[in-house]
Amino acid sequence: MPSEPENGHVTGPDGLPDERLLRQVMADARDLIAREGWQPTIGSRMAMLLGETLELAEEILPLTGGQPPDDEARRQRIGHEMYDVLWNVCDLARLTGIDLEQAAAGKRRINQTRTWL
């Protein structure tokens, strides 16, 4: 049964975000695109995804020794960039007609029997 801890994050019994997060980000993307009147193409959305991924890398790569960020401002910037990446992936799925929940379920099944090197 999903729970909503004090920090407002929806989690499942394992403590991980539940599927409502993905649906919410997809709705956020649809709403913003409609409100702004944007008409992205697959190519322009892919370019935006690459740009946001680069911005995330610029925040992550300077971290030393594989340690998590030690200050709240950096954690917030990293979280915002992660959201931007997820937002663009969700819209790219919409543009390409990919059902992300179905794709994730299929990939989970593959990974359960996959031999990892």
C-alpha positions in Angstrom: 0.0 0.0 0.0 1.6 3.3 -1.0 2.3 5.8 1.8 2.9 9.5 1.8 5.7 10.3 4.3 6.2 13.7 5.9 8.3 14.9 3.0 5.4 14.5 0.6 7.0 11.8 -1.6 4.7 8.9 -2.6 6.4 5.6 -1.9 5.5 2.0 -2.1 6.1 -0.7 0.6 9.8 -1.0 -0.5 10.4 2.8 0.1 10.8 3.4 -3.6 8.6 6.0 -5.5 5.5 4.3 -6.8 4.1 4.5 -10.4 2.2 7.7 -9.6 5.4 9.6 -9.9 5.8 8.7 -13.6 2.1 9.5 -14.3 2.5 12.9 -12.5 5.6 13.8 -14.6 3.8 12.8 -17.7 0.8 15.0 -16.8 3.2 17.9 -15.9 4.7 17.6 -19.4 1.3 17.5 -21.1 0.0 20.5 -19.1 3.0 22.7 -19.6 3.1 22.0 -23.3 -0.6 22.8 -23.7 -0.4 25.9 -21.5 2.6 27.3 -23.5 1.3 26.2 -26.9 4.6 24.4 -27.7 4.7 22.0 -30.6 7.8 19.9 -30.0 9.0 17.4 -32.6 10.7 14.2 -31.7 14.0 15.7 -32.8 13.6 18.9 -30.8 12.6 17.0 -27.7 15.6 14.7 -28.1 17.8 17.7 -28.3 16.3 19.1 -25.1 16.8 15.8 -23.4 20.5 15.8 -24.4 20.8 19.3 -23.1 19.2 18.5 -19.8 21.3 15.4 -19.5 24.4 17.5 -20.0 23.2 19.9 -17.3 22.8 17.0 -14.9 26.3 15.7 -15.7 27.7 19.1 -15.0 26.2 18.9 -11.5 27.2 15.3 -10.9 30.7 14.9 -12.3 32.4 17.4 -10.0 31.4 15.3 -7.0 34.6 13.7 -5.6 35.1 10.1 -4.6 31.6 9.1 -5.6 30.2 10.7 -2.5 26.7 12.3 -2.5 26.6 16.1 -2.5 27.3 17.6 0.9 25.2 20.7 0.6 21.5 21.3 0.2 21.8 23.7 -2.7 23.7 21.2 -4.8 21.3 18.4 -3.9 18.4 20.7 -5.0 20.1 21.6 -8.3 20.8 17.9 -9.0 17.2 17.0 -8.2 15.9 19.7 -10.5 18.1 18.5 -13.3 17.0 14.9 -12.7 13.4 16.0 -12.9 14.1 17.9 -16.2 15.6 14.7 -17.7 12.6 12.6 -16.6 10.2 15.3 -17.9 11.9 15.2 -21.3 11.9 11.4 -21.4 8.2 11.4 -20.6 7.4 13.8 -23.4 9.6 11.9 -25.8 7.6 8.8 -24.9 4.4 10.7 -25.7 5.8 12.0 -29.0 6.9 8.5 -30.1 3.8 6.7 -28.8 5.7 4.7 -26.3 3.9 3.5 -23.1 6.6 4.0 -20.5 4.9 1.8 -17.9 4.6 -1.0 -20.4 8.1 -0.5 -21.6 9.4 -0.6 -18.0 7.5 -3.8 -17.2 8.9 -5.5 -20.3 12.5 -4.3 -19.5 12.2 -5.5 -15.9 11.2 -9.0 -17.1 14.3 -9.0 -19.4 16.6 -7.8 -16.6 15.3 -10.6 -14.3 16.8 -13.3 -16.5 19.6 -11.3 -18.1 23.2 -12.4 -17.5 25.2 -9.4 -16.2 28.9 -9.1 -16.9 
